[in-house]
Amino acid sequence: MTKETVRDTHAMLSGMTPTLMNGEFVFCVMPDEDVARLAVPDTLAWFREREGISLILSKNRAEQLGINCDMPMRRIVLDVLSSLEGVGLTAAVASALAARSIPCNIVAAYHHDHVFVPAAMAELALEILLQLQEASSN
């Protein structure tokens, strides 16, 4: 059974089913695209900016490449098929986490949103997002 893509804020929040994924990641920038390409097999995301290539990279690979790993992040996947035209999911998630002083970096991919939080705060962030989902389901 294929999940239906949703764009209504309430439907996105009540169906988000946050899941904490294994592994730690770091956000980094590499001014040299050729060096950035060395990390491609372990890169979760790649974004070209004026300042260089921004990568979301596994912490293990970043350490091997000598990249600063002072801020390891964990990834929480929101398992709702949110529409690219959906409004409010990112704002609600960021606001709920901000209310508890948890920084987050949200990456919206085609099917799902991926919430990156400091590794030490990941379990609490997951709990907050599960509470947000439950409150939206009532």
GROMACS elastic network, one bead per residue, 0.5 to 0.9 nm:
[ bonds ]
;  ai    aj funct       b0    kb
    3    80     6  0.81222   500
    3    81     6  0.69177   500
    4    80     6  0.86259   500
    4    81     6  0.66524   500
    4    82     6  0.87828   500
    5    80     6  0.76452   500
    5    82     6  0.55892   500
    5    83     6  0.57227   500
    5   111     6  0.81430   500
    6     9     6  0.83356   500
    6    11     6  0.65656   500
    6    12     6  0.62142   500
    6    80     6  0.77013   500
    6    81     6  0.62062   500
    6    82     6  0.51148   500
    6    83     6  0.55133   500
    6    86     6  0.71858   500
    7    10     6  0.87051   500
    7    11     6  0.72678   500
    7    12     6  0.65947   500
    7    81     6  0.86858   500
    7    82     6  0.58913   500
    7    84     6  0.76801   500
    7    85     6  0.62325   500
    7    87     6  0.67873   500
    8    11     6  0.52760   500
    8    12     6  0.61275   500
    8    13     6  0.87006   500
    8    82     6  0.86921   500
    8    83     6  0.86956   500
    8    86     6  0.62160   500
    8    87     6  0.71015   500
    8    88     6  0.83554   500
    8    89     6  0.89847   500
    9    12     6  0.51314   500
    9    13     6  0.61976   500
    9    14     6  0.85790   500
    9    86     6  0.68150   500
    9    87     6  0.59996   500
    9    88     6  0.54377   500
    9    89     6  0.60615   500
    9    92     6  0.89488   500
   10    13     6  0.52513   500
   10    14     6  0.60344   500
   10    15     6  0.83901   500
   10    88     6  0.86390   500
   10    89     6  0.85114   500
   10   136     6  0.63861   500
   10   137     6  0.80105   500
   11    14     6  0.52413   500
   11    15     6  0.59007   500
   11    16     6  0.82226   500
   11    80     6  0.88703   500
   11   136     6  0.81877   500
   11   137     6  0.83759   500
   12    15     6  0.52830   500
   12    16     6  0.57042   500
   12    80     6  0.63457   500
   12    81     6  0.79089   500
   12    82     6  0.62848   500
   12    83     6  0.88842   500
   12    86     6  0.80765   500
   12    88     6  0.84761   500
   12    89     6  0.63958   500
   12   133     6  0.89003   500
   13    16     6  0.52396   500
   13    17     6  0.83614   500
   13    80     6  0.82931   500
   13    88     6  0.86712   500
   13    89     6  0.63288   500
   13    92     6  0.80971   500
   13    93     6  0.85163   500
   13   132     6  0.73059   500
   13   133     6  0.54775   500
   13   134     6  0.86488   500
   13   135     6  0.88957   500
   13   136     6  0.59996   500
   13   137     6  0.78577   500
   14    17     6  0.77600   500
   14    80     6  0.88903   500
   14   132     6  0.79827   500
   14   134     6  0.66498   500
   14   135     6  0.77716   500
   14   138     6  0.84932   500
   15    18     6  0.89131   500
   15    78     6  0.85314   500
   15    79     6  0.75018   500
   15    80     6  0.55770   500
   15    81     6  0.86791   500
   15   133     6  0.69766   500
   15   136     6  0.87049   500
   15   137     6  0.80083   500
   16    77     6  0.85523   500
   16    79     6  0.52189   500
   16    81     6  0.81503   500
   16    82     6  0.84782   500
   16    89     6  0.88150   500
   16   129     6  0.87007   500
   16   130     6  0.86516   500
   16   133     6  0.66225   500
   17    77     6  0.81071   500
   17    78     6  0.57299   500
   17    79     6  0.52652   500
   17    80     6  0.67122   500
   17   129     6  0.83597   500
   17   130     6  0.70910   500
   17   133     6  0.70782   500
   18    76     6  0.60700   500
   18    77     6  0.55487   500
   18    79     6  0.61034   500
   18    80     6  0.85437   500
   18   126     6  0.67282   500
   18   129     6  0.65568   500
   18   130     6  0.65424   500
   18   133     6  0.83479   500
   19    75     6  0.83371   500
   19    76     6  0.52764   500
   19    77     6  0.52334   500
   19    78     6  0.65247   500
   19    79     6  0.72368   500
   19   126     6  0.73312   500
   20    74     6  0.74196   500
   20    75     6  0.60596   500
   20    77     6  0.65272   500
   20   122     6  0.75731   500
   20   123     6  0.78761   500
   20   126     6  0.67115   500
   21    24     6  0.87449   500
   21    74     6  0.70813   500
   21    75     6  0.56354   500
   21    76     6  0.59364   500
   21    77     6  0.71423   500
   22    74     6  0.75389   500
   22    75     6  0.77497   500
   23    58     6  0.73040   500
   23    59     6  0.78632   500
   23    60     6  0.89935   500
   23    73     6  0.85695   500
   23    74     6  0.66134   500
   23    75     6  0.79250   500
   24    57     6  0.85847   500
   24    58     6  0.60161   500
   24    59     6  0.54863   500
   24    60     6  0.80144   500
   24    72     6  0.58437   500
   24    73     6  0.53783   500
   24    74     6  0.50322   500
   24    75     6  0.74723   500
   24   119     6  0.69786   500
   25    44     6  0.85682   500
   25    56     6  0.63897   500
   25    57     6  0.53868   500
   25    60     6  0.81652   500
   25    62     6  0.83777   500
   25    69     6  0.84545   500
   25    71     6  0.85305   500
   25    72     6  0.55627   500
   25    73     6  0.50276   500
   25    74     6  0.62428   500
   25    75     6  0.77304   500
   25   116     6  0.84240   500
   25   119     6  0.87289   500
   26    55     6  0.80156   500
   26    56     6  0.57002   500
   26    57     6  0.54689   500
   26    58     6  0.63806   500
   26    59     6  0.56806   500
   26    62     6  0.73252   500
   26    67     6  0.88138   500
   26    68     6  0.81711   500
   26    69     6  0.61896   500
   26    70     6  0.83297   500
   26    71     6  0.65167   500
   26    72     6  0.52656   500
   26    73     6  0.59777   500
   26    74     6  0.87705   500
   27    54     6  0.70947   500
   27    55     6  0.57722   500
   27    57     6  0.65126   500
   27    69     6  0.85120   500
   27    71     6  0.81818   500
   27    72     6  0.83041   500
   27    73     6  0.82731   500
   28    53     6  0.82218   500
   28    54     6  0.56752   500
   28    55     6  0.53923   500
   28    56     6  0.66101   500
   28    57     6  0.75883   500
   28    62     6  0.86120   500
   28    67     6  0.74520   500
   28    68     6  0.77523   500
   28    69     6  0.87888   500
   29    36     6  0.84418   500
   29    49     6  0.89860   500
   29    51     6  0.77685   500
   29    52     6  0.59654   500
   29    53     6  0.53568   500
   29    55     6  0.60748   500
   29    56     6  0.88919   500
   30    33     6  0.68260   500
   30    35     6  0.71808   500
   30    36     6  0.59188   500
   30    51     6  0.82279   500
   30    52     6  0.53801   500
   30    53     6  0.50876   500
   30    54     6  0.64654   500
   30    55     6  0.77690   500
   31    35     6  0.82827   500
   31    36     6  0.80254   500
   31    51     6  0.64505   500
   31    53     6  0.60738   500
   31    54     6  0.86681   500
   32    35     6  0.54447   500
   32    36     6  0.63636   500
   32    37     6  0.88814   500
   32    52     6  0.68524   500
   32    53     6  0.74564   500
   33    37     6  0.62088   500
   33    38     6  0.89729   500
   33    52     6  0.74369   500
   33    53     6  0.64635   500
   34    37     6  0.51930   500
   34    38     6  0.69963   500
   35    38     6  0.54044   500
   35    39     6  0.74427   500
   36    39     6  0.55549   500
   36    40     6  0.69575   500
   36    46     6  0.89812   500
   36    53     6  0.68472   500
   36    54     6  0.86845   500
   36    55     6  0.79505   500
   37    40     6  0.51088   500
   37    41     6  0.84276   500
   38    41     6  0.76509   500
   38    42     6  0.89601   500
   38    65     6  0.88186   500
   39    42     6  0.57137   500
   39    43     6  0.59775   500
   39    55     6  0.86835   500
   39    57     6  0.75694   500
   39    61     6  0.72539   500
   39    62     6  0.80554   500
   39    65     6  0.80553   500
   40    44     6  0.82452   500
   40    45     6  0.88306   500
   40    46     6  0.83699   500
   40    55     6  0.89931   500
   40    57     6  0.86118   500
   41    44     6  0.85422   500
   42    56     6  0.89192   500
   42    57     6  0.61788   500
   42    58     6  0.61492   500
   42    61     6  0.66151   500
   42    62     6  0.89458   500
   43    46     6  0.69922   500
   43    55     6  0.65981   500
   43    56     6  0.59094   500
   43    58     6  0.66601   500
   43    61     6  0.86095   500
   44    55     6  0.74566   500
   44    56     6  0.53989   500
   44    57     6  0.57897   500
   44    58     6  0.74047   500
   45    54     6  0.80906   500
   45    55     6  0.56256   500
   45    56     6  0.50627   500
   45    57     6  0.72882   500
   46    53     6  0.67814   500
   46    54     6  0.58056   500
   46    56     6  0.66705   500
   46    57     6  0.88314   500
   47    52     6  0.86304   500
   47    53     6  0.58087   500
   47    54     6  0.50919   500
   47    55     6  0.64769   500
   47    56     6  0.88918   500
   48    51     6  0.82587   500
   48    52     6  0.62580   500
   48    54     6  0.61785   500
   48    55     6  0.87677   500
   49    52     6  0.52921   500
   49    53     6  0.59265   500
   49    54     6  0.68226   500
   50    53     6  0.81364   500
   51    54     6  0.84560   500
   57    60     6  0.83072   500
   57    61     6  0.68322   500
   57    62     6  0.62921   500
   58    61     6  0.54171   500
   58    62     6  0.62241   500
   58    63     6  0.87070   500
   59    62     6  0.50045   500
   59    63     6  0.61390   500
   59    64     6  0.86684   500
   59    67     6  0.88209   500
   59    69     6  0.66282   500
   59    72     6  0.68086   500
   59    73     6  0.85354   500
   60    63     6  0.52553   500
   60    64     6  0.64305   500
   60    65     6  0.88642   500
   61    65     6  0.62831   500
   61    66     6  0.86464   500
   61    67     6  0.85923   500
   62    65     6  0.50857   500
   62    66     6  0.61613   500
   62    68     6  0.72929   500
   62    69     6  0.70005   500
   63    67     6  0.56597   500
   63    68     6  0.72586   500
   63    69     6  0.68028   500
   64    67     6  0.76162   500
   66    69     6  0.86321   500
   68    71     6  0.80943   500
   69    72     6  0.59547   500
   71   118     6  0.66455   500
   71   119     6  0.79267   500
   72   117     6  0.84262   500
   72   118     6  0.60283   500
   72   119     6  0.56606   500
   72   120     6  0.84623   500
   73   116     6  0.57932   500
   73   117     6  0.52071   500
   73   120     6  0.81743   500
   73   121     6  0.88952   500
   73   122     6  0.80202   500
   74   115     6  0.81265   500
   74   116     6  0.55000   500
   74   117     6  0.55476   500
   74   118     6  0.62213   500
   74   120     6  0.85216   500
   74   121     6  0.85983   500
   74   122     6  0.61706   500
   75   114     6  0.63332   500
   75   115     6  0.55910   500
   75   117     6  0.66739   500
   75   118     6  0.89899   500
   75   119     6  0.85570   500
   75   122     6  0.79849   500
   76   113     6  0.84917   500
   76   114     6  0.57345   500
   76   116     6  0.63241   500
   76   117     6  0.79253   500
   76   122     6  0.80304   500
   76   125     6  0.85863   500
   76   126     6  0.71923   500
   77    80     6  0.88055   500
   77   112     6  0.69413   500
   77   113     6  0.61587   500
   77   115     6  0.63053   500
   77   116     6  0.87709   500
   78    81     6  0.83273   500
   78    82     6  0.88446   500
   78   112     6  0.59786   500
   78   113     6  0.54581   500
   78   114     6  0.62522   500
   78   115     6  0.76217   500
   79    82     6  0.85607   500
   79   111     6  0.85554   500
   79   112     6  0.62169   500
   79   113     6  0.77794   500
   80   111     6  0.77409   500
   80   112     6  0.63124   500
   80   113     6  0.81695   500
   81   110     6  0.85162   500
   81   111     6  0.50903   500
   81   112     6  0.56797   500
   81   113     6  0.85985   500
   82    85     6  0.81515   500
   82    86     6  0.63658   500
   82    89     6  0.83784   500
   82   110     6  0.82050   500
   82   111     6  0.60923   500
   82   112     6  0.61175   500
   82   113     6  0.76700   500
   83    87     6  0.86340   500
   83   110     6  0.79294   500
   83   111     6  0.72485   500
   83   112     6  0.86410   500
   84    87     6  0.84756   500
   84   108     6  0.84450   500
   84   109     6  0.86229   500
   84   110     6  0.69521   500
   84   111     6  0.81050   500
   86    89     6  0.73890   500
   87    90     6  0.77986   500
   87    91     6  0.83064   500
   88    91     6  0.51850   500
   88    92     6  0.59674   500
   88    93     6  0.85274   500
   89    92     6  0.52660   500
   89    93     6  0.61653   500
   89    94     6  0.85425   500
   89   113     6  0.88023   500
   90    93     6  0.52647   500
   90    94     6  0.60294   500
   90    95     6  0.84126   500
   90   106     6  0.72006   500
   90   108     6  0.84830   500
   90   113     6  0.79653   500
   91    94     6  0.52213   500
   91    95     6  0.59272   500
   91    96     6  0.85137   500
   92    95     6  0.51304   500
   92    96     6  0.60922   500
   92    97     6  0.86352   500
   92   132     6  0.84988   500
   93    96     6  0.52478   500
   93    97     6  0.63105   500
   93    98     6  0.85280   500
   93   106     6  0.89316   500
   93   115     6  0.85293   500
   93   129     6  0.69763   500
   93   132     6  0.79521   500
   94    97     6  0.52585   500
   94    98     6  0.59249   500
   94    99     6  0.85458   500
   94   102     6  0.86981   500
   94   103     6  0.80597   500
   94   104     6  0.67113   500
   94   105     6  0.83491   500
   94   106     6  0.80084   500
   94   115     6  0.88107   500
   95    99     6  0.60486   500
   95   100     6  0.88435   500
   96    99     6  0.53036   500
   96   100     6  0.70356   500
   96   102     6  0.87480   500
   96   125     6  0.89650   500
   96   128     6  0.70522   500
   96   129     6  0.74374   500
   96   132     6  0.74173   500
   97   100     6  0.53945   500
   97   101     6  0.64069   500
   97   102     6  0.50829   500
   97   103     6  0.68976   500
   97   104     6  0.73568   500
   97   125     6  0.65687   500
   97   128     6  0.70035   500
   97   129     6  0.78463   500
   98   102     6  0.53008   500
   98   103     6  0.63612   500
   98   104     6  0.80398   500
   99   102     6  0.75508   500
  100   103     6  0.89180   500
  100   125     6  0.86787   500
  100   128     6  0.85975   500
  102   117     6  0.71587   500
  102   118     6  0.78254   500
  102   121     6  0.70688   500
  102   124     6  0.87795   500
  102   125     6  0.71634   500
  103   116     6  0.84837   500
  103   117     6  0.61480   500
  103   118     6  0.71927   500
  104   115     6  0.64087   500
  104   116     6  0.54598   500
  104   118     6  0.75328   500
  105   114     6  0.82521   500
  105   115     6  0.58892   500
  105   116     6  0.50744   500
  105   117     6  0.66881   500
  106   113     6  0.67650   500
  106   114     6  0.56172   500
  106   116     6  0.61107   500
  106   117     6  0.88007   500
  107   112     6  0.86676   500
  107   113     6  0.58009   500
  107   114     6  0.51247   500
  107   115     6  0.64864   500
  107   116     6  0.79262   500
  108   111     6  0.79658   500
  108   112     6  0.63023   500
  108   114     6  0.62225   500
  108   115     6  0.86075   500
  109   112     6  0.55194   500
  109   113     6  0.58879   500
  109   114     6  0.75313   500
  110   113     6  0.81384   500
  116   119     6  0.85795   500
  116   122     6  0.84577   500
  117   120     6  0.83164   500
  117   121     6  0.66503   500
  117   122     6  0.59625   500
  117   125     6  0.73990   500
  118   121     6  0.54098   500
  118   122     6  0.62843   500
  119   122     6  0.52171   500
  119   123     6  0.83378   500
  120   123     6  0.77071   500
  120   124     6  0.86963   500
  121   124     6  0.55047   500
  121   125     6  0.60824   500
  121   126     6  0.86987   500
  122   125     6  0.50114   500
  122   126     6  0.61309   500
  122   127     6  0.86477   500
  123   126     6  0.51400   500
  123   127     6  0.63185   500
  123   128     6  0.87709   500
  124   127     6  0.50461   500
  124   128     6  0.62453   500
  124   129     6  0.86954   500
  125   128     6  0.51057   500
  125   129     6  0.62401   500
  125   130     6  0.86236   500
  126   129     6  0.51512   500
  126   130     6  0.61427   500
  126   131     6  0.86062   500
  127   130     6  0.51264   500
  127   131     6  0.62304   500
  127   132     6  0.86649   500
  128   131     6  0.50763   500
  128   132     6  0.62096   500
  128   133     6  0.86765   500
  129   133     6  0.61500   500
  129   134     6  0.85793   500
  130   133     6  0.50347   500
  130   134     6  0.61923   500
  130   135     6  0.86196   500
  131   134     6  0.50416   500
  131   135     6  0.60813   500
  131   136     6  0.85185   500
  132   135     6  0.51484   500
  132   136     6  0.61698   500
  132   137     6  0.86653   500
  133   136     6  0.51253   500
  133   137     6  0.62634   500
  134   137     6  0.50523   500
  134   138     6  0.67296   500
  135   138     6  0.55704   500
